[in-house]
Amino acid sequence: MKNVLYLFGIILLLSFNSCATRVKARATAKKVTVVKVAPRGHKVVYVKGAKYYTWNGKRYQKTRRGYILVR
C-alpha cells in the first residue's frame, strides 16, 4: 500500500511540470521622425521634470541625432 501511495505521489508531482516554453516577441522597428535643427519659433516645455521642445502643436525631445518626435 505504501508503494502505491509513493508511486501516486511521484506521478502527481511530475504531472505539474509544463513542457511549454516561453516565446518572446521581437519588437518591431518604429518609424522615427528626426529633425536636425529646431525652428526659430520653438518653445521649451517641462513635463514631469523632463524637457521637451514644442512647435506646430507637437512635442520633440532633444537627442544626439537631433530632435525626435514624442507621442
Beta strands, then each sheet from edge to edge (+ up, - down):
strand 1: 34-35
strand 2: 43-47
strand 3: 50-55
strand 4: 58-62
strand 5: 67-70
sheet 1: 1+ 5- 4+ 3- 2+
end
